[in-house]
């Protein structure tokens, strides 16, 4: 502010609409953008032209029957393990929130254990369960035997994979669901009770739908992370997407192109799931 | 003398080591409006929550419509009832909360329809028709499709009143229904409550609205430190309080 204070400079007054507002320039942002673009072009060129990538081989195996079978196995495993995680996790969350000290402690212990041991270790452990208990027996305590079988017959790679992935997932999901339930204000339960609703109705109609808003985003992430975690089952020789690719390249030595095929499918699945998650979140982000 | 709608004898309630209700005796006649006033922390909201067993009691007896609330008495001892039986009793007692507590994931209409459908097994079509009548009664029929977050505080509270009425209760409990409202929205909620009182509903209203108590109340109870200190006709108590604590409280709020 100087001598012109209080008066409007003549050139602005005389040409209305001609004022210019000059935003701050960011020359370094531009320079960085150009640099990043150049690097990206270089990488793309190299990927396209390096014969080591063997793109024709990638194209050949992309829709290979064996690969597609592995892909469907990966999807099945993701769905089954996630389902197990959600059902068990809901139970664990309810137990964790129980006023009963024994129930909440058991739930805490479970979550502590299954979150602390790496899933890879758990998978190998379940796969070798037969070494610990050669036979699995279901019986009335001190009474008749209802069911008995060799552990190696029951724990196939598939059941070991399901146990390893599902039980660990339950521990993570339990915490997510618990946080969701806790996030619903107590007044909601009080209002529902005051209307004469029973506990089960209150949970299903009032608390759970509101908890979903908090639960959906992290569970979506867990599903995406599960798609990739299933690749761990290749260590117990379960023919998922990755292990199928490995089986093929062990025979043909086309390692890189087959890893690219597997990666491409993981990319596609995760992209589809991310889109789905976006819509689900929008659905539950009700008018608040 | 006919059985009162609410009968309370020697009611005690503790939170941890602190006693918040120290032996309350109170009768509320059917069709009357009882207003309860008192300083914050006097136990009036807790008393209300005991009447529909949202809070357990630690002593005394409490009847609604002649039925013992929340407990079964056997050999002089009280055994708490399972939640589903308590839920059946709560159907005949409507409650309106200070913070409205509407279900945010449902429209105004759905808020009002939900309990009749889920609790009483009313068909959706009938529940909808009745809900529209009730929303119309509180002046909100045109806003039935809105979600709670799209309504003003006063509108939310009127939906909450309609929601409670949808269960056709014999008794309505109001827990400081206008305390969370902006001053210009208080009138519309009080008007809905007056309308309800005129229709003959038995009401217990915890409130700071002394004008409402004077105009609509049949009886006024002043509570302090977990006890009923004074009760009587609202005009009499407000104009000429007998107890020193009542006088002191009224001198501070009037």
Interface residues (C-beta under 8 A of the other chain):
Chain A: X185 X187 X188 X190 X191 X192 X193 X194 X195 X196 X197 X198 X199 X201 X205 X206 X209 X210 X286 X287 X288
Chain B: X52 X54 X83 X84 X87 X88 X89 X90 X91 X93 X94 X95 X97 X99 X101 X102 X103 X104 X105 X114 X115 X118 X119 X147 X148 X149 X150 X160 X163 X164 X167 X173
